[in-house]
Amino acid sequence: MNILLITADQWRGDCAGYAGHGLARTPHLDGLAADGVAFLNHYAQAAPCSPARAGLYTGLYQMNNRVCRNGSPLADRFDNIARAARRAGYDPTLFGYTDVSPDPTGKAPDDPDNFTYEGVLPGFTARVKLPEHEKPWLSWLRHQGLELIDHDHAHLPPGVPPGTVSAAPAAYAADQTQTAFLTGECIRWLGEQDGDRPWFAHLSYLRPHPPFIVPAPYNTLISPDEVGGFVRAASPEAEAAGHPLLDFALRFTGKGHFIAGAEGLVRDFTEAEFRQIKATYLGMIAEVDAQMGRLFDAIKARGAWDETLIVFTSDHAELMGDHYLLGKGGYFDGSQHIPLIIRDPRHTARGRRVDAFTEAIDIFPTLLEAMGGTPLHHPDGRSLDRFVAGEEPAGWRDAVHWEFDFREVAEQTTEAWFGLRSTQLNLAVIRTAKWKYVHFAALPPLLFDLDADPGNLCNLADDPAHAPVRIEMAERLLSWRAEHLDQTLALMELTAGGVVSGRG
């Protein structure tokens, strides 16, 4: 089979038509879900981009891959999706980025790889590398007669003062977005495939990642009056009182990352501005969906649709105004609940919705099984193939887990604020259908009853009546960590008869 792995950066799992969102305009994703299997309770393993993608690409929890922040190197000893595809006979080809910081072990201090966190996952052939500066896209625009000086200027709507939250369209047209650029390059590459061997493409879209801006007609597709409310306490101050990590995030999360030229804190956006940002975000999602439709049509036109396994997902999600925050990180579902659709032409299950908890680490073993490959390390995830085949795997998990590390190794900002060491600045979450427990290395724990408090606003960790639940969830989290410590060599034994391998 051909394999198409699509990631759309910072896409919330609830923001799609097939997931029941009333405003999300995603007809092509909805069509893919109708032709495949949609996983409605799928979660990322970490945030931001580099930690999230490390889990996705290796099938390992953060406690094993140890990519803690953007810029944390991914150790070269780990297997990954691209290397496994290459062993299976593919030339895995990248369009976009993987945000993998290369392992500096053995490299000279002035090796260019040591000066960026935006490296390419080992094993991929980078057909189009599109890092944060977006220079390949900007160069492409210049050849079309549109002169945008740099990344920052490209995301300032013409005629609007920098930092303004508005529905003003971008300077570039709908067929000139980064998404359109990458889609066109992928389609052109598809035209070079001769059919003698299957292909593997990883299309890594930036959008709907901020800055929040989109061209016409998507800029006014959704009205800010229709987007609904936000999950939050009565005020930013009341929200900050919920936990020291929330207090820190509300004090230091700036507007400039989300709206080009903006100054000040995200918490100070007005209600109207938050609503406009949400409307723009939904417009950005619609723009990405339209370009995916263009790609799907190209695959069908080549007669390859029923020979192509398609996986659509995201690296992490987006808080989108909930808790007076934008971006990702922490313990809220809004940051970690992401979409997943798998369309496998080998299976007849169509239009299935899976409510079981699934995790980003499951994609690595799923793709390896599809390619007939064997991982070179023991993955923490499990293949989703049985779900895609319409079956129910035995002994499936009844909870999801994720981790978030908020150290700042280079600047030590977080360390100074909390008065803690880098190794103490992390949390781990266990979330069942009813309970969410958050354990911190050196900060107070959290416990939420998700039936009564789906927005995580009422911490029960210090309530004596809930002490048994807190203990049970803490023990489950400890058992999870004990079970998933790296087993790659621990499941081998050297005997008189040679190496014996066990099963996890």
NORQUI-V117506 format. One record per residue. N is the residue number from 1. PHI is phi as a letter, one per 20 degrees, with the letter a starting at -180 (none if undefined). OMEGA is omega in degrees with one decimal (none if undefined). Layout:
N & PHI & OMEGA
N & PHI & OMEGA
This chain:
1 & none & 163.2
2 & f & 178.6
3 & c & 176.3
4 & c & 177.3
5 & d & -179.3
6 & d & 169.6
7 & d & 175.3
8 & d & -167.9
9 & f & 170.6
10 & m & -178.8
11 & e & 178.2
12 & f & -178.1
13 & f & -179.4
14 & e & -174.3
15 & e & 176.4
16 & b & 179.6
17 & f & -177.9
18 & f & 179.3
19 & e & 175.7
20 & n & 178.6
21 & f & -174.0
22 & f & -176.6
23 & d & -176.4
24 & f & -179.9
25 & e & -175.3
26 & c & -175.6
27 & f & -177.2
28 & f & 172.6
29 & f & 177.7
30 & f & 177.4
31 & f & 177.1
32 & f & 178.2
33 & f & 178.8
34 & f & -178.9
35 & d & -178.6
36 & b & -177.2
37 & c & 178.5
38 & d & -179.6
39 & d & -168.9
40 & e & 179.0
41 & c & -177.5
42 & d & -172.7
43 & c & 172.0
44 & f & -178.0
45 & e & -175.5
46 & a & 173.7
47 & b & -0.9
48 & f & -165.2
49 & f & -175.3
50 & f & 177.2
51 & f & -179.8
52 & f & -177.6
53 & f & 176.1
54 & f & 176.6
55 & f & 179.7
56 & f & -172.8
57 & e & -176.4
58 & d & -175.5
59 & m & -176.7
60 & d & 171.6
61 & f & -179.3
62 & g & -178.8
63 & f & 177.9
64 & d & -179.7
65 & e & 173.4
66 & m & 169.7
67 & e & -169.9
68 & e & -176.7
69 & b & 168.1
70 & g & -176.3
71 & o & 174.2
72 & f & -178.3
73 & f & 170.7
74 & e & -175.9
75 & g & -175.3
76 & f & -178.3
77 & f & -176.0
78 & e & 170.1
79 & f & 176.8
80 & b & -176.1
81 & g & -176.5
82 & f & 178.8
83 & f & 178.5
84 & f & 178.0
85 & f & 179.1
86 & f & 177.0
87 & f & -179.6
88 & e & 175.6
89 & o & 177.7
90 & e & 166.2
91 & d & -174.1
92 & f & -169.5
93 & c & -173.9
94 & d & 171.0
95 & c & -178.6
96 & p & -174.3
97 & a & 175.9
98 & c & 178.9
99 & l & 177.7
100 & d & 175.6
101 & e & -175.6
102 & f & 176.6
103 & f & -177.9
104 & e & -177.0
105 & g & 177.3
106 & n & -179.9
107 & e & 175.8
108 & f & -178.6
109 & g & -177.5
110 & e & 174.9
111 & f & -178.2
112 & g & 179.2
113 & f & -176.7
114 & f & -174.3
115 & d & 179.2
116 & b & 171.6
117 & e & -173.1
118 & e & 176.9
119 & f & 179.9
120 & d & 178.0
121 & g & -179.5
122 & g & -178.0
123 & o & -179.9
124 & e & 163.0
125 & e & -177.0
126 & e & 177.3
127 & f & 175.0
128 & c & 175.6
129 & e & -176.1
130 & c & 178.7
131 & f & -174.0
132 & g & -178.8
133 & f & 172.7
134 & l & -176.1
135 & f & 177.6
136 & f & 178.5
137 & f & 179.8
138 & f & 176.8
139 & f & 177.4
140 & f & 178.4
141 & f & 180.0
142 & f & 178.1
143 & f & 175.3
144 & e & 176.3
145 & n & -179.5
146 & d & -175.4
147 & e & 174.0
148 & d & -165.8
149 & g & -177.4
150 & b & -177.1
151 & g & -176.4
152 & f & -179.7
153 & f & -177.9
154 & f & -175.2
155 & d & 171.8
156 & d & 179.6
157 & f & -178.0
158 & g & 175.2
159 & m & -178.7
160 & d & -179.5
161 & g & 178.4
162 & g & 178.7
163 & n & -178.5
164 & e & 173.0
165 & e & -177.3
166 & b & 175.8
167 & e & -178.8
168 & f & -178.4
169 & f & 176.0
170 & f & 179.2
171 & f & -178.9
172 & e & -176.3
173 & e & -177.1
174 & f & 178.2
175 & e & 179.8
176 & c & -178.8
177 & f & 172.9
178 & g & -179.9
179 & f & 178.3
180 & f & 178.8
181 & f & -179.2
182 & f & 179.2
183 & f & 179.7
184 & f & 178.6
185 & f & 178.4
186 & f & 178.5
187 & f & 178.1
188 & f & 177.5
189 & f & 177.6
190 & g & 178.6
191 & f & 178.4
192 & e & -177.9
193 & f & -171.7
194 & e & 178.3
195 & n & 179.9
196 & f & 179.0
197 & b & 179.5
198 & f & -179.1
199 & d & 176.9
200 & c & 178.8
201 & c & 171.7
202 & d & -179.5
203 & d & -173.4
204 & d & -178.6
205 & f & 175.2
206 & f & -174.5
207 & f & 13.6
208 & e & 173.0
209 & g & 177.9
210 & f & 9.5
211 & f & -175.9
212 & e & 178.4
213 & b & -177.5
214 & b & 179.8
215 & f & 173.1
216 & f & 4.4
217 & e & -172.8
218 & f & -178.0
219 & f & 179.2
220 & d & -178.6
221 & f & -178.5
222 & d & 177.8
223 & e & 176.5
224 & f & 178.1
225 & f & -174.6
226 & d & -166.3
227 & f & 179.5
228 & n & -176.9
229 & e & -176.7
230 & c & 175.9
231 & e & -175.1
232 & a & 174.4
233 & f & -174.4
234 & f & -178.9
235 & b & 174.8
236 & g & 179.5
237 & f & 177.9
238 & f & 177.2
239 & f & -177.8
240 & f & -179.6
241 & f & -177.1
242 & f & -179.8
243 & a & 178.5
244 & g & 179.4
245 & f & 176.5
246 & f & 177.3
247 & g & 178.7
248 & f & -177.7
249 & f & -178.7
250 & f & 178.5
251 & f & -167.9
252 & c & 179.8
253 & f & -173.9
254 & e & -178.4
255 & f & -168.4
256 & f & 179.2
257 & f & -171.5
258 & d & 177.3
259 & c & -174.9
260 & g & 176.9
261 & n & -177.4
262 & f & 176.8
263 & c & -179.6
264 & n & -174.9
265 & d & 177.9
266 & g & -177.6
267 & g & -176.5
268 & e & 170.6
269 & g & 176.4
270 & f & 176.6
271 & g & 179.6
272 & f & 179.3
273 & f & 175.9
274 & g & -179.8
275 & f & 178.5
276 & f & 177.5
277 & f & 179.1
278 & f & 178.0
279 & f & 177.9
280 & f & 178.3
281 & g & 177.9
282 & f & 174.0
283 & f & 177.3
284 & f & 176.9
285 & f & 178.7
286 & f & 178.6
287 & f & 177.6
288 & f & 179.5
289 & g & 180.0
290 & f & 179.7
291 & f & 174.8
292 & f & 175.6
293 & f & 176.2
294 & f & 178.9
295 & f & 179.7
296 & f & 178.4
297 & f & 179.6
298 & f & 178.5
299 & f & 178.7
300 & f & -179.5
301 & f & 177.9
302 & e & -178.8
303 & m & -174.3
304 & d & -174.9
305 & g & -178.1
306 & e & 173.5
307 & c & -172.2
308 & c & 171.8
309 & e & -177.6
310 & d & 173.5
311 & c & 174.9
312 & d & 178.9
313 & b & 175.1
314 & c & 176.7
315 & e & 177.2
316 & b & -175.2
317 & d & -171.7
318 & b & -178.1
319 & f & 171.2
320 & l & 174.0
321 & n & 175.4
322 & f & 178.9
323 & m & 178.7
324 & m & -176.9
325 & c & 167.9
326 & c & 177.4
327 & n & -171.3
328 & b & 178.7
329 & p & 178.1
330 & n & -168.8
331 & d & -178.5
332 & f & 177.1
333 & g & -178.2
334 & g & 178.4
335 & e & -168.5
336 & d & 179.9
337 & f & -172.7
338 & c & 178.8
339 & e & 169.2
340 & b & 171.5
341 & c & 174.4
342 & c & 176.5
343 & d & -176.2
344 & d & -175.8
345 & f & 179.6
346 & f & -174.5
347 & d & -176.6
348 & e & 178.0
349 & f & -178.4
350 & c & 176.7
351 & m & -177.9
352 & f & 174.1
353 & d & -178.8
354 & d & 179.9
355 & e & -179.8
356 & f & 177.6
357 & f & 174.4
358 & c & -173.2
359 & c & -178.6
360 & g & 179.9
361 & f & 179.5
362 & f & -176.0
363 & f & 178.9
364 & g & 179.0
365 & f & 177.6
366 & f & 179.8
367 & f & 177.4
368 & f & 178.0
369 & f & 179.0
370 & f & -179.0
371 & e & -177.2
372 & m & -176.6
373 & e & 177.4
374 & c & -179.5
375 & f & 179.0
376 & e & 168.5
377 & c & -177.9
378 & e & -177.5
379 & f & 175.9
380 & e & -178.4
381 & e & 178.1
382 & c & 180.0
383 & f & 177.7
384 & e & -173.2
385 & g & -177.9
386 & f & 174.4
387 & f & -178.1
388 & f & 177.9
389 & e & 178.6
390 & n & -177.1
391 & d & 176.4
392 & d & 179.9
393 & f & -179.9
394 & f & 173.8
395 & m & -177.2
396 & f & -177.4
397 & f & 176.1
398 & d & 177.9
399 & b & 171.7
400 & d & -178.8
401 & c & 167.8
402 & b & -178.0
403 & c & 175.9
404 & b & -179.4
405 & d & -175.6
406 & d & 173.0
407 & f & 173.1
408 & c & -170.7
409 & f & -175.1
410 & f & -173.1
411 & e & 178.7
412 & m & -179.2
413 & f & -177.3
414 & f & 179.3
415 & g & -179.6
416 & f & -177.6
417 & f & -176.7
418 & e & -175.9
419 & m & -176.9
420 & c & 175.8
421 & f & 179.4
422 & g & -176.6
423 & f & 179.7
424 & e & -172.9
425 & e & -179.9
426 & b & 177.6
427 & b & 173.7
428 & c & -176.0
429 & d & 164.2
430 & c & -177.4
431 & c & 172.5
432 & d & 177.0
433 & f & -175.8
434 & d & -171.2
435 & d & 169.2
436 & c & 177.2
437 & d & -178.5
438 & c & -179.7
439 & d & 177.8
440 & d & 177.7
441 & f & -174.6
442 & b & 176.5
443 & c & -176.7
444 & f & 178.8
445 & f & 179.0
446 & c & 175.8
447 & b & -179.0
448 & c & 171.7
449 & e & -171.8
450 & f & 174.6
451 & f & -177.4
452 & e & -170.9
453 & b & -177.9
454 & f & -179.6
455 & e & 177.9
456 & l & -178.3
457 & d & -175.5
458 & c & -177.8
459 & f & -178.9
460 & d & -172.7
461 & f & -178.5
462 & e & 178.8
463 & e & -178.4
464 & g & -178.7
465 & f & -178.9
466 & d & 179.4
467 & g & 178.2
468 & f & 179.0
469 & f & 179.0
470 & g & 179.4
471 & f & -179.9
472 & f & -178.0
473 & f & 177.0
474 & f & 177.9
475 & f & 177.1
476 & f & 178.2
477 & f & 177.9
478 & f & 178.2
479 & f & 177.5
480 & f & 179.8
481 & f & -179.9
482 & f & -178.1
483 & f & -171.1
484 & d & 168.0
485 & g & -174.4
486 & g & -175.6
487 & d & -171.5
488 & g & 178.1
489 & e & -179.3
490 & f & 177.8
491 & e & 173.8
492 & c & 174.8
493 & b & 177.5
494 & e & -175.4
495 & c & 176.6
496 & f & 179.1
497 & e & 180.0
498 & o & -176.8
499 & e & 175.8
500 & d & -179.6
501 & d & 178.0
502 & d & 179.5
503 & d & 179.1
504 & f & none
